[in-house]
Amino acid sequence: DSVNWEFLQYMMERMDFPLKWRKWIAECVSTTRIFVLLNGSPTGEFGVGKGLRQGDPLAPFLFLIVAEGLNALMSMYELF
């Protein structure tokens, strides 16, 4: 349900993601701004904490990156 962002950054670095991509992904998940419709009218815009929103198209890709790291850890310790 949640991922350590330092681990995600570490995995992207280990997988040779260019720095530009790593910064871009970090920016995408840390600078989200939203507004709410209240009685059909938008409220003022406000920021939300770091993380992916439900339905975010990046979520499946980031999950695979983290899963790859967990797979490597399990293989290293021969858990499976």
N, C-alpha and C positions, 0 to 999 in steps of 0.2 A: 504494500500500500504506500510505502514511502521508500525513497532511495537516498543514500548519503551522496550529496552532490560532489564531494571531493573524490569519492570512489568513481563516480561517473566520469569526472574529468581525468582521473588517473587512467581509467580504462580507455578513454578516447586517445590519450597520449600514447599508451602502450600499443594501440591499434594503428598508430601512425596517422591519426587525424591531423590535418594541418592546423596550426595555431589559429588561423583565421576562422576555421570551422568551429573549433572548440569555443572561441569567444562568441561566435554567432549563436551557437546553441545556448550558451550561458546567458546571453542577452535575451534570448527568446523566453527563457523560463524565469527570468528574474525581473523583468520590467513590464509585466502585464498590467494593463489598465482596463477597467471595465466600467459600465454604467448599468443601471437597473431601470426597467420600465415600471413606473408607478402610475397607475390609473391611465395607462396608455402613453404617458409622456416620459422621456428619459430624464433621469436624475443627473446630477453633476458627475463627472468622471472621477474615479478614485482608483488608487493602486491596491493590489492584493499581494500577499506574500509570495515568496518563491515557490514555484511548483507548476505542474501541468494541470490544466483544466480537463474535465471530462470531455472526451471527444477530440482532444488535441491530436492533430495528425502526426506530431512528433513522438507521441507516447509509445507506439509499437516499436519504433526504431531504437529509442532509448532503452526500452525494456530488453531488447535483444543484445545491446551492448553490455548491460549489467548482467544478463544471463550468461554471456560469454565469460565474463570475469568469474562468476560463481562456478561455472563449469571447470575453468582452469584451476580454481582453488580446490574443488572436489577431486579433480584428477591428481593434483599435486599430493594430496593427502590420501589418495586411493580410497575415497569414500564410496565410490561407485565403480 
